[in-house]
Amino acid sequence: MKNGLFGLGGILVAVVALVAYLSIYIINPTQQALVLQFGEVKSSVQEPGLKFKVPFVQNVMYFDKRVLDLNMPPIEAIASDKKRLIVDAFARYRITNPVLFFQTVNNINEANQRLSTFLQSSLRSELARATFVQVVRDQRAELMDSIRNDVASRAAPIGIEVVDVKIRRADLPQTNSEAIFRRMQTERQREATEIRAQGAEQAQRIRSRAERDSTVIVAEANRDAEIVRGDGDAERNRIFAEAFGRDPEFFSFYRSMQAYTSGLESGETSMVLSPNSEFFRYFRDPRGTELSPTRAPASIAPAAQAPAAQAPAAQAPVAQ
């Protein structure tokens, strides 16, 4: 009898423990839950903690409170200037109304598919009204705000709040990029050729101006040198004329000495002169007096012979 009572008591305890276990559920701070009874929503629980439900009749469905990511595969869109774009975008969202979320999409996978549809439609619609330059540079932030607002308005009926929408990359297709690169390369080469031509033209202009200035400077320098040289020659002639006027005999002797120095120096030129020539009058007489060879004094003859003896050594002209 006692064994039977103990066995029955153990069964009752086990049943009570099972019922208590099935009646308790826990919600984490990052979660929110719906209490369902035969598939019908009975309550929505937002606060974390230990909660209770009717066992065997009610069950709990958990949803995440945190911000979720939606990574969309790249799509192709056409801008308003007829340029094709490969757009890679993503979105962040959170579940704000679990009841509406459960009634419309039921789970996260279905919600991601629905949001992907909304995002693709909004991207193509907004990008079709913008140019390529506006998408990649000028109005990218404004376009993102417009796309986020459009997706958020579409996602609100399914209990989702769209936090942010961003475009990771918006590029031209590979074939278009290569064509644009070739066109840009051709334009840069044309610009480089034009700049080089302008530089060569400017260099030639500067070089011509420098050569002209150089020619003018050299010509002016030659002109000034000729003027100075002419003034010097005139001054020299004046001095010579003045000296000649003071002592004509000394001036004649000095000029004859210069003529001997210039005419009797070594060189390849040969002169054939008579010893009785006027050129050698100072050889015959230191005073330069004209004397007949037959009447020349004996004391003067050696003086006339001395230069003749030294003439070959200085390559003097040979008298015949």
Rosetta blueprint (number, residue, H / E / L):
1 M L
2 K H
3 N H
4 G H
5 L H
6 F H
7 G H
8 L H
9 G H
10 G H
11 I H
12 L H
13 V H
14 A H
15 V H
16 V H
17 A H
18 L H
19 V H
20 A H
21 Y H
22 L H
23 S H
24 I E
25 Y E
26 I E
27 I E
28 N L
29 P L
30 T L
31 Q E
32 Q E
33 A E
34 L E
35 V E
36 L E
37 Q E
38 F L
39 G L
40 E E
41 V E
42 K E
43 S E
44 S E
45 V E
46 Q L
47 E L
48 P L
49 G E
50 L E
51 K E
52 F E
53 K L
54 V L
55 P L
56 F L
57 V L
58 Q E
59 N E
60 V E
61 M E
62 Y E
63 F E
64 D E
65 K L
66 R L
67 V L
68 L E
69 D E
70 L E
71 N E
72 M L
73 P L
74 P L
75 I E
76 E E
77 A E
78 I E
79 A L
80 S L
81 D L
82 K L
83 K L
84 R E
85 L E
86 I E
87 V E
88 D E
89 A E
90 F E
91 A E
92 R E
93 Y E
94 R E
95 I E
96 T L
97 N L
98 P H
99 V H
100 L H
101 F H
102 F H
103 Q H
104 T H
105 V L
106 N L
107 N L
108 I H
109 N H
110 E H
111 A H
112 N H
113 Q H
114 R H
115 L H
116 S H
117 T H
118 F H
119 L H
120 Q H
121 S H
122 S H
123 L H
124 R H
125 S H
126 E H
127 L H
128 A L
129 R L
130 A L
131 T L
132 F H
133 V H
134 Q H
135 V H
136 V H
137 R H
138 D H
139 Q L
140 R H
141 A H
142 E H
143 L H
144 M H
145 D H
146 S H
147 I H
148 R H
149 N H
150 D H
151 V H
152 A H
153 S H
154 R H
155 A H
156 A H
157 P H
158 I H
159 G L
160 I E
161 E E
162 V E
163 V E
164 D E
165 V E
166 K E
167 I E
168 R E
169 R E
170 A E
171 D E
172 L L
173 P L
174 Q H
175 T H
176 N H
177 S H
178 E H
179 A H
180 I H
181 F H
182 R H
183 R H
184 M H
185 Q H
186 T H
187 E H
188 R H
189 Q H
190 R H
191 E H
192 A H
193 T H
194 E H
195 I H
196 R H
197 A H
198 Q H
199 G H
200 A H
201 E H
202 Q H
203 A H
204 Q H
205 R H
206 I H
207 R H
208 S H
209 R H
210 A H
211 E H
212 R H
213 D H
214 S H
215 T H
216 V H
217 I H
218 V H
219 A H
220 E H
221 A H
222 N H
223 R H
224 D H
225 A H
226 E H
227 I H
228 V H
229 R H
230 G H
231 D H
232 G H
233 D H
234 A H
235 E H
236 R H
237 N H
238 R H
239 I H
240 F H
241 A H
242 E H
243 A H
244 F H
245 G H
246 R H
247 D L
248 P H
249 E H
250 F H
251 F H
252 S H
253 F H
254 Y H
255 R H
256 S H
257 M H
258 Q H
259 A H
260 Y H
261 T H
262 S H
263 G H
264 L L
265 E L
266 S L
267 G L
268 E L
269 T L
270 S L
271 M L
272 V L
273 L L
274 S L
275 P L
276 N L
277 S L
278 E H
279 F H
280 F H
281 R H
282 Y H
283 F H
284 R H
285 D L
286 P L
287 R L
288 G L
289 T L
290 E L
291 L L
292 S L
293 P L
294 T L
295 R L
296 A L
297 P L
298 A L
299 S L
300 I L
301 A H
302 P H
303 A H
304 A H
305 Q H
306 A H
307 P H
308 A H
309 A H
310 Q H
311 A L
312 P H
313 A H
314 A H
315 Q L
316 A L
317 P L
318 V L
319 A L
320 Q L
